[in-house]
């Protein structure tokens, strides 16, 4: 069985690495032939970057909505903890744990 690696002399032909032509391809390094990469997949738009600006502007409100949902979830969880900790059983349990930890 032949390997395509370039580490040993008896492993068969070596596969050439990236060339200067690959680095000079549109979209930056690694976007050359055979990589499956296209300029659009690297954020490069032939129309002058308009597509990238729209994508960034469209995501700006999404981050705010995510923060709002996370904040509401945190407030809800805090409220639930307050309700649970006000119960007499939980108060007694926590008081016992604290007294035991303090050695009293």
N, CA and C of each residue as an Amber inpcrd file, in Angstrom:
protein
   312
   0.8440000  -1.1860000   0.0000000   0.0000000   0.0000000   0.0000000
   0.8840000   1.2410000   0.0000000   0.6180000   2.1770000  -0.9070000
   1.4250000   3.3870000  -1.0180000   0.7440000   4.5340000  -0.2970000
   1.5410000   5.3330000   0.3560000   1.0460000   6.5110000   1.0470000
   1.4030000   7.7380000   0.2250000   0.6370000   8.8000000   0.3780000
   0.9240000  10.0350000  -0.3580000   1.7010000  11.0180000   0.4930000
   2.1600000  10.6030000   1.6800000   2.9010000  11.5010000   2.5580000
   4.2720000  11.8120000   2.0050000   4.9110000  12.8270000   2.5580000
   6.2190000  13.2490000   2.0810000   7.2750000  13.0460000   3.1530000
   7.0780000  12.0840000   4.0750000   8.0180000  11.9230000   5.1720000
   9.0810000  10.8880000   4.9000000   8.8360000   9.8810000   4.0720000
   9.8130000   8.8300000   3.8280000  10.0980000   8.6840000   2.3550000
  11.3120000   8.2050000   2.0450000  11.7000000   8.0740000   0.6510000
  11.0010000   6.9030000  -0.0190000  10.6110000   5.8830000   0.7410000
  10.0020000   4.7000000   0.1450000   8.4840000   4.7200000   0.2130000
   7.8960000   5.8610000   0.4810000   6.4420000   5.9520000   0.6030000
   5.7630000   6.3350000  -0.6960000   6.4600000   6.5400000  -1.7500000
   5.8380000   6.9160000  -3.0110000   6.0460000   8.3800000  -3.3080000
   5.3770000   8.8820000  -4.3370000   5.5790000  10.2760000  -4.7380000
   5.0320000  11.2370000  -3.6940000   5.7410000  12.3150000  -3.5000000
   5.3210000  13.3300000  -2.5330000   4.2740000  14.2310000  -3.1570000
   3.3190000  14.6530000  -2.3410000   2.2990000  15.5860000  -2.7940000
   2.8430000  16.9920000  -2.6260000   2.8330000  17.8130000  -3.6730000
   3.3810000  19.1690000  -3.5440000   2.5380000  20.0090000  -2.6010000
   3.2030000  20.8910000  -1.8820000   2.5100000  21.7800000  -0.9550000
   1.9710000  22.9920000  -1.6720000   1.5170000  23.9970000  -0.9140000
   0.9830000  25.2120000  -1.5220000   2.0720000  25.9460000  -2.2950000
   1.6850000  26.5650000  -3.3620000   2.6230000  27.3060000  -4.2000000
   2.3450000  28.7890000  -4.0990000   3.2280000  29.5750000  -4.6840000
   3.0290000  31.0280000  -4.6950000   1.7710000  31.3900000  -5.4600000
   1.4120000  30.5830000  -6.4570000   0.1930000  30.8560000  -7.2220000
  -1.0390000  30.6910000  -6.3460000  -0.9900000  29.7440000  -5.3940000
  -2.1230000  29.5630000  -4.4900000  -2.2930000  30.7780000  -3.5880000
  -1.1650000  31.3280000  -3.1010000  -1.2410000  32.4880000  -2.2240000
  -1.7090000  33.7330000  -2.9560000  -1.4530000  33.8110000  -4.2480000
  -1.8370000  34.9830000  -5.0200000  -3.2640000  34.8800000  -5.5470000
  -3.9440000  33.7700000  -5.2740000  -5.3020000  33.5860000  -5.7790000
  -6.2580000  34.5420000  -5.0840000  -7.3700000  34.9080000  -5.7310000
  -8.3540000  35.7770000  -5.0910000  -8.8550000  35.1420000  -3.8080000
  -8.9710000  35.9400000  -2.7620000  -9.4600000  35.4270000  -1.4920000
  -8.3500000  35.1290000  -0.5150000  -7.0960000  35.3000000  -0.8830000
  -6.0030000  35.1140000   0.0450000  -5.3830000  33.7450000  -0.0500000
  -4.5540000  33.4190000   0.9480000  -3.8060000  32.1660000   0.9520000
  -4.7350000  30.9800000   1.0440000  -4.4170000  29.9620000   0.2920000
  -5.1740000  28.7260000   0.3650000  -6.4430000  28.7150000  -0.4510000
  -6.7110000  29.7460000  -1.2120000  -7.9440000  29.7790000  -1.9880000
  -7.6880000  29.4140000  -3.4340000  -6.5930000  28.7210000  -3.6820000
  -6.2110000  28.3770000  -5.0410000  -7.0030000  27.2090000  -5.5820000
  -6.6010000  26.7420000  -6.7410000  -7.3070000  25.6450000  -7.3910000
  -7.2540000  24.3810000  -6.5460000  -8.3550000  23.6740000  -6.5070000
  -8.4040000  22.3970000  -5.8160000  -8.7320000  22.4810000  -4.3440000
  -8.8560000  23.6750000  -3.7830000  -9.1520000  23.7840000  -2.3600000
 -10.6370000  23.8590000  -2.0940000 -11.4380000  24.0870000  -3.1010000
 -12.8780000  24.1960000  -2.9210000 -13.3010000  25.5520000  -2.3960000
 -12.3350000  26.4430000  -2.1700000 -12.6570000  27.7520000  -1.6310000
 -12.9590000  28.7110000  -2.7740000 -13.9050000  29.5750000  -2.5470000
 -14.2390000  30.6010000  -3.5190000 -14.0550000  31.9490000  -2.8580000
 -13.8940000  32.9960000  -3.6230000 -13.7440000  34.3140000  -3.0150000
 -14.9060000  34.6730000  -2.0950000 -16.1210000  34.2730000  -2.4290000
 -17.2800000  34.6130000  -1.6010000 -17.2210000  33.9230000  -0.2490000
 -16.5930000  32.7450000  -0.1720000 -16.5410000  32.0390000   1.1000000
 -15.5370000  32.6610000   2.0520000 -14.7010000  33.5770000   1.5790000
 -13.7390000  34.2470000   2.4310000 -14.1700000  35.6720000   2.7280000
 -15.3930000  36.0400000   2.4720000 -15.8800000  37.3770000   2.7390000
 -15.5040000  38.3930000   1.6760000 -14.9360000  37.9600000   0.5770000
 -14.5650000  38.8690000  -0.5070000 -15.7040000  38.8820000  -1.5060000
 -16.2310000  40.0510000  -1.7640000 -17.3520000  40.1740000  -2.6860000
 -16.9040000  40.9670000  -3.9010000 -17.1290000  40.4280000  -5.1130000
 -16.7420000  41.1660000  -6.3160000 -17.4160000  42.5310000  -6.4220000
 -18.5250000  42.7460000  -5.7280000 -19.2450000  44.0190000  -5.8100000
 -18.6810000  45.0520000  -4.8410000 -17.5270000  44.8200000  -4.2770000
 -16.8900000  45.8300000  -3.4440000 -17.1820000  45.6900000  -1.9640000
 -17.5230000  44.5320000  -1.4770000 -17.7120000  44.3170000  -0.0520000
 -19.0860000  44.6720000   0.4690000 -20.0470000  44.9680000  -0.3950000
 -21.3920000  45.3310000   0.0510000 -22.0400000  44.1700000   0.7930000
 -21.8090000  42.9710000   0.3050000 -22.4220000  41.7890000   0.9190000
 -21.9510000  41.6120000   2.3590000 -20.6770000  41.8290000   2.6190000
 -20.1530000  41.6720000   3.9630000 -20.7360000  42.7280000   4.8990000
 -20.8920000  43.9650000   4.4240000 -21.4500000  45.0180000   5.2550000
 -22.8950000  44.7200000   5.6300000 -23.6610000  44.1870000   4.7070000
 -25.0420000  43.8310000   5.0290000 -25.0850000  42.7440000   6.0870000
 -24.1950000  41.7560000   5.9850000 -24.1960000  40.6530000   6.9420000
 -23.8540000  41.1580000   8.3440000 -22.8750000  42.0490000   8.4630000
 -22.4950000  42.5810000   9.7640000 -23.6270000  43.4130000  10.3400000
 -24.2530000  44.2510000   9.5290000 -25.3430000  45.0870000  10.0090000
 -26.5360000  44.2400000  10.4240000 -26.7910000  43.1380000   9.7360000
 -27.9070000  42.2680000  10.0840000 -27.6780000  41.5190000  11.3790000
 -26.4200000  41.2760000  11.7530000 -26.1180000  40.5520000  12.9810000
 -26.0880000  41.4650000  14.2000000 -26.0290000  42.7670000  14.0010000
 -25.9040000  43.6840000  15.1260000 -27.1100000  43.6020000  16.0490000
 -28.3130000  43.5550000  15.5230000 -29.5050000  43.4440000  16.3520000
 -29.6550000  42.0810000  16.9890000 -29.1060000  41.0780000  16.3530000
 -29.2130000  39.7280000  16.8890000 -28.4740000  39.6110000  18.2120000
 -27.3110000  40.2360000  18.3400000 -26.5610000  40.1760000  19.5890000
 -27.3610000  40.8360000  20.7100000 -28.0290000  41.9380000  20.4260000
 -28.8380000  42.6190000  21.4350000 -29.9880000  41.7390000  21.8880000
 -30.6370000  41.0650000  20.9620000 -31.7370000  40.1720000  21.3210000
 -31.2360000  39.0020000  22.1590000 -30.0700000  38.4800000  21.8310000
 -29.5140000  37.3780000  22.6160000 -29.1900000  37.8310000  24.0310000
 -28.6340000  39.0350000  24.1920000 -28.3550000  39.5550000  25.5300000
 -29.6520000  39.7380000  26.3170000 -30.6960000  40.2160000  25.6670000
 -31.9740000  40.4220000  26.3490000 -32.5510000  39.0940000  26.8310000
 -32.4910000  38.0660000  26.0020000 -33.0130000  36.7550000  26.3990000
 -32.1970000  36.1870000  27.5500000 -30.8700000  36.3070000  27.4790000
 -30.0180000  35.8010000  28.5570000 -30.2760000  36.5480000  29.8580000
 -30.5010000  37.8620000  29.7730000 -30.7900000  38.6490000  30.9740000
 -32.1160000  38.2350000  31.5910000 -33.1380000  38.0400000  30.7550000
 -34.4330000  37.5900000  31.2750000 -34.3250000  36.2140000  31.9210000
 -33.5510000  35.3290000  31.3290000 -33.3660000  33.9980000  31.9080000
 -32.6580000  34.0930000  33.2570000 -31.6520000  34.9600000  33.3630000
 -30.9320000  35.1240000  34.6240000 -31.8370000  35.7030000  35.7040000
 -32.6650000  36.6720000  35.3460000 -33.5990000  37.2600000  36.3150000
 -34.6150000  36.2200000  36.7720000 -35.1110000  35.4270000  35.8340000
 -36.0510000  34.3650000  36.1960000 -35.4240000  33.3440000  37.1240000
 -34.1820000  32.9570000  36.8500000 -33.4860000  31.9940000  37.7040000
 -33.2420000  32.5820000  39.0870000 -32.8670000  33.8660000  39.1530000
 -32.6540000  34.5170000  40.4470000 -33.9520000  34.5700000  41.2410000
 -35.0560000  34.8760000  40.5700000 -36.3510000  34.8860000  41.2550000
 -36.7200000  33.5160000  41.7940000 -36.4600000  32.4850000  41.0180000
 -36.7310000  31.1220000  41.4690000 -35.8820000  30.7670000  42.6870000
 -34.6200000  31.1670000  42.6820000 -33.7600000  30.9090000  43.8400000
 -34.2610000  31.6380000  45.0860000 -34.7320000  32.8630000  44.9270000
 -35.2520000  33.6170000  46.0730000 -36.4550000  32.9010000  46.6680000
 -37.3590000  32.4300000  45.8090000 -38.5470000  31.7220000  46.2910000
 -38.1470000  30.4420000  47.0170000 -37.2030000  29.7040000  46.4540000
 -36.7800000  28.4450000  47.0770000 -36.0740000  28.7050000  48.4010000
 -35.1980000  29.6970000  48.4420000 -34.4240000  29.9540000  49.6540000
 -35.2490000  30.5630000  50.7760000 -36.4280000  31.1010000  50.4930000
 -37.2880000  31.6530000  51.5410000 -38.0420000  30.5620000  52.2890000
 -38.0430000  29.3500000  51.7510000 -38.7370000  28.2490000  52.4170000
 -38.0420000  27.8690000  53.7180000 -38.8410000  27.4520000  54.7330000
 -38.2970000  27.1190000  56.0490000 -37.3680000  25.9050000  55.9960000
 -37.6830000  24.9180000  55.1730000 -36.8430000  23.7210000  55.0970000
 -35.4570000  24.0640000  54.5620000 -35.4240000  24.8780000  53.5550000
 -34.1380000  25.2530000  52.9640000 -33.3480000  26.1230000  53.9280000
 -34.0280000  27.0320000  54.6200000 -33.3410000  27.8670000  55.6090000
 -32.7000000  27.0020000  56.6830000 -33.4430000  26.0310000  57.1810000
 -32.9030000  25.1400000  58.2120000 -31.7190000  24.3280000  57.7000000
 -31.8320000  23.8280000  56.4860000 -30.7530000  23.0400000  55.8990000
 -29.4940000  23.8860000  55.7210000 -29.6480000  25.0880000  55.1810000
 -28.4950000  25.9650000  54.9800000 -27.8830000  26.4100000  56.3090000
 -28.7220000  26.7050000  57.2920000 -28.2190000  27.0970000  58.6050000
 -27.4200000  25.9590000  59.2260000 -27.9200000  24.7290000  59.0980000
 -27.2000000  23.5680000  59.6250000 -25.8520000  23.3700000  58.9450000
 -25.8120000  23.5430000  57.6340000 -24.5490000  23.3930000  56.8960000
 -23.5450000  24.4570000  57.3340000 -24.0040000  25.6900000  57.5020000
 -23.1090000  26.7800000  57.9030000 -22.5960000  26.5510000  59.3190000
 -23.4670000  26.1330000  60.2330000 -23.0380000  25.8750000  61.6200000
 -22.0180000  24.7450000  61.6710000 -22.2460000  23.6990000  60.8800000
 -21.3160000  22.5700000  60.8530000 -19.9660000  23.0090000  60.2800000
 -19.9890000  23.8480000  59.2670000 -18.7500000  24.3210000  58.6550000
 -17.9650000  25.2110000  59.6160000 -18.6760000  25.9760000  60.4340000
 -18.0110000  26.8660000  61.3850000 -17.6250000  26.1500000  62.6730000
 -18.0230000  24.8940000  62.8070000 -17.6370000  24.1020000  63.9760000
 -18.4970000  24.3740000  65.1980000 -19.6880000  24.8650000  64.9980000
 -20.5190000  25.1910000  66.1570000 -21.7150000  24.3930000  66.1660000
